[in-house]
């Protein structure tokens, strides 16, 4: 059993108290996106009820809530009360005055055992998210080379990068790429009935080819080897089965979330892990975008990844499911 998820199950009641307090939601970074009562929370996801025995989990590519609670629980006044009672060594933890009093304010420190979550969860809650882009940074290469190889993988950029189809220069190509989004969806406790992927593009280039057949962006699957890292070898694992209706390049909305509503193939891809790849219609169909041009042309988007500061632009997966019968929790806390 994953230790972090186990702890979230063990302390589910006080965690839900935090998640359903307006100040707690602001601290967790989800006040901008959820107004309904949260009925389950784990290291990287929370769930709300949307119907009779029907729930919706919002999942991120990294353990965002474990990461934030680690800091909250090292606040001076919270740690002091608990460590003095248990005669532990308060100097093991660094105080963060910005969060002092938050959990006390919402009444969580009445459960003296709750700060155990910071003792047991360990440093692995700070593992990097594995979302990012693979691309071929070489220039003057053929479409076949661009489509089949990657020379660069970036999963640590804080502000995202341009990605997608290459540039076309006098009949040759350069850059290119696709984005990868691996999700730990093991907490989804039931039968998946719907799913949507959300990404946050910040700028888009001109669609010089204006191809109505392939000039769009869509989601396919991948077999990315790791949830926390991205390698150039992952580039060749992207699939060609489209998981949603593609969004035309001209219809992409920058500066806000864009939603890809999953079709039957995309819904079926949601399992204990859900590994998605975001790329262009040209790449999915392996169709060269157009004739040679005398100038450099681009068909690219700039999007944000999980490393972006705050939670307002994180890539995320929203999964709707009917709950498995009778359990104590509406998310599950196992690997």
Secondary structure, 3 states (H helix, E strand, C coil): CCHHHHHHHHCHHHHHHHHCCHHHHHHHCCCCCCCCCEEEEECCEEEEEEECCEEEEEEECCCHHHHHHHHHCCCHHHHHHHHHHHCCCHHHCCCCHHHCCHHHHCCHHHCCCCCHHHHHCCHHHHCCCCCEEEEEEEEEECHHHHHHCCCEEECCCCCCEEEEEEEEECCEEEEEEEEEEEEECCCECEEEEEEEEEEEEEEECCCCCCCCCCCEEEEEECCCCCCCCCCHHHHHHCCCCCCECCEEHHHCCCCEEEEEEECHHHHHCCCCEEEEEEEEHHHHHCCCCCCCCCCCEEEEEEECCCCCCCCCCCCEEEEEEEECCCCCCCECCCC
